[in-house]
Amino acid sequence: MSSKIDLIRREYEVRFGNSKSLGRQAYHALIGGTSNNARLSSEISLSIKSAKASSLTTADGHLLTDFWQGHFVNILGHNPSFIKDELMSSFDSGLCLQLGLPHQIEHDCALTLKDLIGVEAVRFFLTGAQATQAAISIGLNYSRRFLVAKAQGGWHGANPWSLQGVKYPHGIHYAGTDFGGAPSGIEASTILYEFNNCDNLEVLFHTHGNNLGVLIVEPVLGNCGMIPATREFLNCCRDLASEYGVILIFDEIVTGFRVAPTTMGRHIYKIEPDIVVVGKIIGGGMPLSAIGGRSELFNEGIWKRMLSPMSDGGTFSGHPLTLQVANRFLTFLRDNAVDIYPEITRRARRLQRETYEIYSSCGIEVDIPLLRNLDGIDFPIASLRLISDLSRYVPSNPISHWDKESVLHNFRDSTLRMCFILNGILPWQGIGCVVATHSDEDIDNHLIATRAVVNQLDGVLD
């Protein structure tokens, strides 16, 4: 078994030698060799020279079909031509670099976004972590309470209230803070609930409701393998939050504009949170996130209770170049939705189902959580769980995704990923994200690569 994996690693080092060399050089200038730890591992070095549509060209000259797409940002693929044209137009306009003052582009983009997501007002930020932190701060300030409830396995960016119960490095029965450097006492202000468990949520509200200020939830639990919320659960969230005076936040950084030119809460679930957070897709490839909700909530939660610095977007917020691109991109998604979203859904559904069939036909125990969702909700991002111990595996428990005793998540994100790259595919967690520029041939190639990887790892995955 180990000799087969050693051969795969040696082949990777030979074929991606330039990437490995560039990776070693990066360690001399970049902390850890990268600006984001998710982009690099000790085993896989990958340096990209260029990107277009669904493809990447590596520093080694290899062409990869990309199913990660810029951390799920690029719903129209890499570098759409109309966005490049918009960038050039911005440079020619004389309003492109940071201004630091209000401008018409900011107002226009805010109008476009608020109309699409159905809110009264929005504020722009640069990252999802900034936006979720601001949303939580406003919610706590408005409610005048101190507790935040987040899902077990939920991730809302690197803000203090998101650092507990994420990947469970110490085991899924340990509920402490996952990361070093968290503020002292933060665990006391964050409580965890079980995703898609109404009974558990009702007990939590009954126990902590008078001190609970914010309930934050993702319509699709991304960090645990893309698990859609049931309609029953999100309605339970809305009802309990309203009953106890808790601010309900939908974190739609990943889900917003993913299945329609609006939020999933609005399009699929028909539920209105108090605050919604969007990001990734909305910038058209530029760094942008936003919060939206009722004007009254923001006026009370920010201005009347003196929270302004905690909710500011920062020096580079409202960047004219970013917002001009975003406004054009959002308008394009709105005007072309009928041509974009149905094809993404069709191809993603095929990739997910046939991937499961390939592993199953070879007698390999896997789970694709998305395919088990009770409401039949389609979503174009999917993750694979390689099950190592079926007797210990609990599919109904979302955080089984990180259970080292029953799921090979480290193997999936290292050796399995390496095998896919050797076969011309850059996946995310064994499958990945389907976007508009992925063709039927791209899906074919992903499935062909899956069969090849299963054959390569014959005897390792048994």
C-alpha positions in Angstrom: 0.0 0.0 0.0 2.7 2.5 1.0 4.8 1.6 -2.0 2.0 2.5 -4.3 1.4 5.8 -2.7 5.2 6.5 -2.8 5.1 5.9 -6.5 2.3 8.4 -7.0 4.2 11.0 -5.0 7.3 10.5 -7.0 5.4 10.8 -10.2 3.9 14.1 -9.0 7.3 15.5 -8.0 8.6 14.7 -11.5 5.6 16.1 -13.4 5.2 19.2 -11.2 8.8 19.9 -10.4 8.6 23.6 -11.4 5.6 24.1 -9.1 7.5 22.4 -6.3 10.6 24.6 -6.9 8.4 27.7 -6.8 6.8 26.5 -3.7 10.1 26.1 -1.9 11.1 29.7 -3.0 7.8 31.0 -1.7 8.8 29.9 1.9 11.6 32.5 1.9 9.1 35.4 1.4 5.6 34.2 2.4 4.7 33.0 5.8 4.1 29.3 5.3 4.7 29.8 1.6 1.2 31.1 1.0 -1.3 33.8 1.9 -4.0 31.1 2.6 -3.2 27.7 4.1 -6.0 26.0 2.1 -4.0 26.5 -1.1 -1.0 24.5 -0.1 -0.2 21.3 1.6 3.1 19.7 2.6 2.6 17.1 -0.2 1.0 19.1 -3.0 2.7 22.1 -4.6 0.8 23.7 -7.4 1.8 27.0 -9.0 -0.5 28.5 -11.7 0.7 30.5 -14.7 -2.6 31.4 -16.2 -6.4 30.7 -16.1 -9.2 30.9 -18.6 -12.8 29.7 -18.3 -12.7 26.2 -16.7 -9.0 25.7 -17.2 -5.7 26.4 -15.4 -2.2 26.3 -16.9 0.4 25.3 -14.3 4.0 26.6 -14.1 4.9 23.1 -15.4 2.9 23.6 -18.6 0.1 21.2 -17.6 -3.5 22.0 -18.3 -6.0 21.3 -15.5 -9.7 21.5 -15.5 -10.5 23.5 -12.4 -13.3 22.4 -10.1 -12.3 24.6 -7.2 -12.7 27.9 -9.2 -11.0 30.4 -6.9 -12.5 29.1 -3.6 -15.9 28.9 -5.3 -15.8 32.5 -6.5 -15.9 32.1 -10.3 -19.4 31.0 -11.3 -18.7 32.1 -14.8 -15.2 30.6 -14.8 -11.9 32.3 -14.8 -11.5 35.8 -16.4 -14.7 36.3 -18.4 -14.1 38.6 -21.4 -16.8 41.1 -20.5 -15.3 41.6 -17.0 -11.9 42.2 -18.6 -13.6 44.8 -20.8 -15.2 46.4 -17.7 -11.8 46.6 -16.0 -10.3 48.4 -18.9 -13.2 50.8 -19.1 -12.7 51.6 -15.4 -9.0 52.4 -15.9 -10.0 54.8 -18.8 -12.7 56.5 -16.7 -10.3 58.0 -14.2 -12.2 56.4 -11.3 -10.5 53.1 -10.7 -8.1 53.1 -7.8 -9.1 53.7 -4.2 -10.9 57.0 -3.6 -11.8 56.9 0.0 -14.9 59.0 -0.5 -18.5 58.3 -1.7 -19.1 57.9 -5.4 -21.9 57.1 -7.8 -20.6 53.6 -8.6 -21.0 52.6 -4.9 -24.6 53.8 -4.9 -25.4 52.1 -8.2 -24.0 48.7 -7.1 -25.8 49.0 -3.7 -29.1 49.5 -5.6 -28.5 46.5 -7.8 -27.5 44.2 -4.9 -30.3 45.2 -2.5 -32.9 44.8 -5.2 -31.6 41.3 -6.1 -31.4 40.0 -2.5 -34.6 41.8 -1.3 -33.3 44.0 1.5 -33.6 47.7 2.4 -29.9 48.5 2.8 -26.5 47.0 2.3 -22.9 47.7 3.3 -19.8 46.6 1.4 -16.7 44.8 2.9 -13.8 43.0 1.3 -13.9 39.5 2.8 -16.5 37.1 4.2 -14.9 37.1 7.6 -15.2 40.9 7.8 -18.8 40.8 6.8 -19.9 38.0 9.1 -18.1 39.6 12.0 -19.8 42.9 11.4 -23.2 41.2 11.0 -22.7 39.4 14.4 -21.5 42.5 16.1 -24.6 44.5 14.9 -26.9 41.7 15.9 -25.5 41.5 19.4 -25.5 45.3 19.7 -29.1 45.5 18.5 -30.4 42.7 20.8 -28.3 43.9 23.8 -27.3 40.3 24.5 -23.9 38.5 24.4 -24.4 34.9 23.2 -24.0 33.7 19.6 -25.3 30.3 18.4 -23.5 28.7 15.4 -23.8 25.2 14.0 -21.5 22.4 14.9 -19.1 22.2 11.9 -20.1 25.7 10.7 -17.5 28.1 9.4 -18.1 31.8 9.0 -14.6 33.0 8.3 -11.7 33.9 10.7 -13.8 35.9 13.1 -13.8 35.2 16.9 -17.3 33.7 16.9 -16.4 31.2 14.2 -13.4 29.5 15.8 -15.2 26.8 17.8 -16.6 23.6 16.5 -15.2 23.7 12.9 -12.9 20.8 11.9 -12.7 19.1 15.3 -8.9 18.4 15.3 -9.1 16.8 18.7 -12.0 14.5 17.8 -15.7 15.1 17.1 -16.6 14.8 20.8 -14.4 17.7 21.8 -16.3 21.0 21.6 -13.6 23.5 22.4 -12.0 26.1 20.3 -10.3 24.6 17.2 -7.6 27.2 16.8 -4.8 28.8 18.8 -4.8 32.6 19.2 -8.5 33.0 19.9 -9.6 35.7 22.3 -9.7 34.7 25.9 -13.2 33.7 27.0 -14.6 33.5 23.5 -15.9 30.0 24.1 -18.2 31.4 26.8 -19.9 33.7 24.2 -20.4 31.0 21.5 -22.8 28.0 21.8 -23.1 25.2 19.3 -26.3 23.7 17.9 -26.8 20.6 15.8 -27.5 21.4 12.1 -30.9 20.2 10.8 -32.0 19.2 14.3 -35.1 21.2 15.4 -35.4 19.4 18.8 -31.8 20.4 19.7 -32.4 24.0 18.6 -35.6 24.3 20.7 -33.7 23.0 23.8 -30.9 25.5 23.1 -33.4 28.4 22.9 -35.3 27.2 26.0 -32.0 27.1 27.9 -30.2 30.2 26.6 -32.9 32.2 24.8 -32.9 35.2 27.2 -29.1 35.7 26.7 -29.0 34.7 23.0 -28.4 37.6 20.7 -27.6 36.0 17.3 -28.3 32.8 15.5 -26.1 32.4 12.5 -26.8 29.6 10.0 -25.8 28.6 6.5 -28.5 27.4 4.1 -25.9 24.8 3.0 -23.4 23.7 5.7 -20.3 24.0 3.6 -17.5 23.0 5.9 -19.2 19.6 6.5 -19.4 18.6 2.9 -22.2 20.8 1.5 -25.3 19.7 3.4 -28.5 21.6 2.6 -30.7 22.7 5.4 -34.1 21.2 5.5 -37.0 23.5 5.0 -38.3 22.5 8.4 -35.0 23.4 10.1 -34.7 26.9 8.5 -38.4 27.6 9.3 -37.6 26.5 12.9 -34.7 28.9 13.0 -36.9 31.8 11.8 -39.7 31.0 14.2 -37.5 30.6 17.3 -35.5 33.7 16.5 -38.7 35.7 16.2 -40.2 34.3 19.4 -37.1 35.0 21.5 -36.1 38.3 19.9 -32.9 36.9 18.5 -31.3 38.3 15.3 -31.2 35.6 12.6 -28.3 35.8 10.2 -28.0 33.8 7.0 -24.4 33.4 6.0 -24.7 33.1 2.2 -21.1 33.7 1.4 -21.0 30.4 -0.5 -24.7 30.0 -1.4 -25.6 33.5 -2.5 -26.1 33.7 -6.3 -25.1 30.0 -6.6 -28.4 28.6 -7.8 -30.1 31.8 -8.9 -29.3 35.6 -9.1 -30.3 36.1 -5.5 -29.9 34.3 -2.1 -30.8 30.7 -1.5 -32.9 31.8 1.5 -35.0 33.9 -0.8 -35.1 31.6 -3.8 -35.3 28.1 -2.4 -36.5 28.5 1.2 -38.7 31.6 0.9 -37.4 32.7 4.4 -36.3 36.2 5.3 -33.5 36.5 7.8 -32.8 39.7 9.8 -29.4 40.1 8.2 -27.9 38.3 5.2 -24.2 38.1 4.4 -23.1 37.6 0.7 -19.7 37.4 -0.9 -17.5 35.3 -3.2 -19.6 35.4 -6.4 -20.9 39.0 -6.1 -17.5 40.6 -6.8 -17.1 38.9 -10.2 -13.6 37.8 -9.2 -12.8 41.0 -7.3 -12.6 41.1 -3.4 -16.1 41.9 -2.2 -18.6 40.9 0.4 -21.7 42.6 1.8 -24.3 42.6 4.6 -28.0 43.4 4.0 -31.1 43.8 5.9 -33.6 46.3 7.4 -32.6 49.9 7.6 -34.1 50.2 11.1 -31.9 47.3 12.4 -28.7 48.8 11.0 -29.6 52.3 12.2 -30.3 51.1 15.7 -27.5 48.5 15.8 -24.8 50.8 14.5 -25.5 54.5 14.9 -27.7 54.7 18.0 -25.6 52.3 19.9 -22.2 53.5 18.8 -20.9 50.5 17.0 -19.6 52.3 13.9 -15.9 51.1 14.0 -16.9 47.5 14.4 -19.2 47.6 11.3 -17.0 49.7 9.0 -15.9 48.1 5.8 -12.3 49.2 6.2 -10.0 51.5 4.1 -10.5 49.6 0.9 -14.2 49.1 1.1 -16.3 50.7 -1.6 -13.4 50.4 -4.0 -14.6 51.9 -7.3 -12.9 49.4 -9.5 -14.3 46.4 -7.5 -17.8 47.9 -7.5 -18.0 48.7 -11.1 -17.0 45.1 -11.9 -19.5 43.8 -9.3 -22.4 45.9 -10.7 -21.7 44.7 -14.2 -21.4 41.1 -13.0 -24.5 41.1 -11.0 -26.5 42.6 -13.8 -25.2 40.0 -16.2 -26.2 37.2 -13.8 -29.7 38.7 -13.5 -30.2 39.2 -17.2 -28.8 35.8 -18.3 -30.0 33.6 -15.4 -32.1 31.3 -17.6 -29.1 30.4 -19.7 -26.7 30.1 -16.7 -28.2 28.3 -13.8 -30.2 25.3 -15.3 -27.1 24.1 -17.2 -24.9 24.3 -14.1 -27.5 22.3 -12.1 -27.8 19.7 -14.8 -24.1 19.1 -15.1 -23.5 19.2 -11.4 -26.3 16.7 -10.8 -24.7 14.3 -13.3 -21.2 14.6 -11.9 -22.3 14.0 -8.4 -24.5 11.0 -9.1 -22.1 9.3 -11.5 -19.2 9.9 -9.2 -21.0 8.0 -6.5 -21.8 5.2 -8.9 -18.2 4.8 -9.9 -17.0 4.3 -6.3 -19.9 2.1 -5.4 -19.5 -0.1 -8.4 -15.9 -0.8 -7.3 -17.0 -1.7 -3.8 -15.5 1.4 -2.2 -17.6 2.9 0.7 -18.2 6.6 0.1 -20.8 9.1 1.0 -21.8 12.3 -0.9 -23.9 14.2 1.8 -25.6 16.4 -0.8 -27.2 13.4 -2.5 -29.0 12.4 0.8 -30.7 15.7 1.5 -34.3 15.1 2.3 -35.8 18.0 0.3 -34.1 17.1 -3.0 -32.3 20.4 -3.2 -29.8 20.7 -6.0 -26.5 22.4 -5.3 -23.5 22.7 -7.7 -20.8 22.0 -5.1 -20.3 18.6 -3.6 -17.8 16.8 -1.4 -16.8 13.1 -1.1 -16.4 11.2 2.1 -14.1 8.2 2.0 -15.4 5.9 4.7 -12.8 3.9 6.5 -15.0 2.3 9.2 -18.6 1.8 8.3 -19.5 0.6 11.8 -18.4 3.9 13.3 -19.7 6.2 10.6 -22.9 8.1 11.4 -24.2 9.7 8.1 -26.9 11.7 9.9 -24.3 13.5 12.0 -22.9 16.4 9.9 -19.6 16.5 11.8 -18.9 12.9 10.8 -17.2 14.7 7.9 -14.3 15.4 10.3 -14.4 12.1 12.2 -10.8 10.7 12.0 -12.1 7.4 13.3 -14.4 6.7 10.3 -13.6 9.1 7.4 -10.3 9.5 5.5 -10.5 13.3 5.1 -6.7 13.8 5.2 -6.1 11.1 2.6 -8.8 12.6 0.4 -7.3 16.1 0.5 -3.7 14.9 -0.1 -3.2 11.6 -1.9 -6.6 11.4 -3.7 -6.2 15.1 -4.7 -2.7 14.4 -6.0 -4.0 11.5 -8.2 -6.7 13.7 -9.7 -4.2 16.4 -10.5 -2.0 13.8 -12.2 -5.1 13.0 -14.3 -5.8 16.6 -15.3 -8.4 17.6 -12.8 -8.2 20.0 -9.8 -11.0 18.9 -7.5 -12.3 20.1 -4.1 -12.7 17.4 -1.5 -12.9 14.7 -4.2 -15.5 16.3 -6.4 -15.8 20.1 -6.4 -17.7 23.0 -7.9 -19.4 23.1 -11.3 -19.6 26.5 -12.9 -21.1 27.9 -16.2 -18.0 27.4 -18.3 -17.7 23.7 -17.5 -18.8 21.8 -20.6 -20.3 18.3 -20.9 -16.8 17.2 -22.0 -15.3 18.7 -18.7 -17.8 16.6 -16.8 -16.8 13.5 -18.9 -13.2 14.2 -18.1 -13.8 14.5 -14.4 -15.6 11.1 -14.4 -12.9 9.5 -16.6 -10.3 10.8 -14.0 -12.4 9.4 -11.2 -12.2 5.9 -12.7 -8.5 6.3 -13.3 -7.9 7.4 -9.7 -9.9 4.5 -8.4 -7.8 2.1 -10.5 -4.5 3.8 -9.4 -5.5 3.4 -5.7 -6.7 -0.2 -6.1 -5.8 -2.0 -2.9 -5.4 1.3 -1.0 -9.0 2.2 -0.8 -10.3 -1.3 -0.1 
